[in-house]
Amino acid sequence: MELRPYQLAGFRWLAFLHRHGLGGILADDMGLGKTAQTLALIAHAHETAAEGERRPFLVVAPTSVVSNWAAEATRFVPGLRVETVTATRAASGARLADVAARADIVVTSYAILRLDAPEFAGLDWGGLVLDEAQFVKNHSSKANAAARDIRAPFRLAVTGTPVENNLMELWALLKLVAPGLFPSARGFAERFARPIENDHNGERLATLRRRIRPFMLRRTKDVVAPELPPKQEQVLTVQLDPEHQRVYDAFLQLERQKLLGLIDDLDRNRFTVFRSLTLLRMLSLHAALIDSEQYADVPSAKLDALFDQLDEVVAEGHRALVFSQFTSFLQIAAARLEAAGVPYAYLDGATTKRADVIAKFRDGDAPVFLISLKAGGFGLNLTEADYVFLLDPWWNPASEAQAVDRAHRIGQSKSVNVYRMVAEGTIEEKVMALKARKAKLVSSLMDDGELFSETLTADDIRGLLGG
């Protein structure tokens, strides 16, 4: 694993804490590689532990990023054995002790940790990593209590937003990773939280900063920008909810049976194939896009993963573009933003006052801009945004790049972070694999002028259908 200079400095800080049995909060800005730094520390801990004393690290993350965390671990530290725990003991029948015995890293979700708290607390771990640690910022929550009960000599909270609403959230994280620093919630509130928040007491603030400085590392993109490339791109793998996966698999079997006899004559059957592939792509996002009544209660992991990211982006004052080819999915995202009270702008082919909508985003009235790929893939200069989310893989890399370049273009002074969100075990994953195999596939597969490019073969379609 090759780390950038600031990431290497972060690793050395983590290694210092680990060596001395101290915990800490890695609070780097989004997109600076907190996961890479954490994995470097885990690998270091594994290498330096005595042969008989090696124990697995427990990593706890939001449900929507468990599979992605495991994938990053496999990519960055391939020498370590990674296991995921995505179901309770009652549901899976698997003993956690057996899983831990064959792993160097065990990744689970906050929900599973909370539900199976006694089983997790019953094992000795090499370390505890709380990714997106704002999920346990409430010290009275069951998830926070479950994390406190974990037996581990080293604890690390990883979050770009250690404080979202008030200083007691910071205390809750410090209580997890450095429990002796501020033992009493009441004492912390009286000495620091209330004087700083209510009275703007500068002296208490300075004291608090000095106290926590050894235990918290925070770098922003502005500080390390010279070390960053102008654009960072990452694939976020999303694991479907089991019920959603069952619906998807049922439709996949039906569409596969219907299409496999038609594929060899693409010219004659291209519209039928187009409809089936579009159906599967919509199903990869949200089952309700196919039937809003029958599948209204089926969760969308893609939507949950998006909002896990957006919550942090907005909290840190960043601006985000969110692209999808399906306006129906963007409208569901818009409804969720509205319910959360997050201002947003919305643009698709039916938008009449396009200039007003764009101005709403550019003027800073909305931190999130939902855009259909067809309506916003060109002709927009949105350098106010430094995050771009592509909700569904696009067949044409050039069109996808055009969407990204709404933010990553001349006039952009910030590093742009691009996230491609891909549903695991679906046609989306196969589209990504197809792109990797066919670097020259730049003609549009689904495009007004040419529904299928000449370079897309019957074998390619079979690959997309898993046949």
Buried (B, 14 or more C-beta within 10 A) or exposed (E): EEBBEBBEBBBBBBBEBBEEEBBBBBBBBBBBBBBBBBBBBBBBBBEEEEEEEEBBBBBBBBBBBBBBBBBBBEEBBEEBBBBBBBBBBEEBEEEBEEBBEEBBBBBBBBBBBBBBBEBBBEBEBBBBBBBBBBBBBBBEBBBBBBBBEBEBBBBBBBBBBBBBEBBBBBBBBBBBBBEEBBEEBEEBBEBBBBBBBEEEBEEBBEBBEEBBEBBBBEBBBEEBEEBBEEBBBBBBBBBBBEEBBEBBBEBBEEBBEBBBEBBEEBEEBBEBBBEBBBBBBBBBBBBBBBEEEEBEEBBBBBBBBBBBBBBBBBBBEBBBBBBBBBBBBBBBBBEBBEEEEBBBBBBBEEBEEBEEBBEBBBEEEBBBBBBBBBBBBEEBBBBBBBBBBBBBBBBBBEBBBBBBBBBBEEEBEBBBBBBBBBBBBBBBBBBBEBBEEBEEBBBBBBBEEEBBBEEBBBEBBBBBBBE
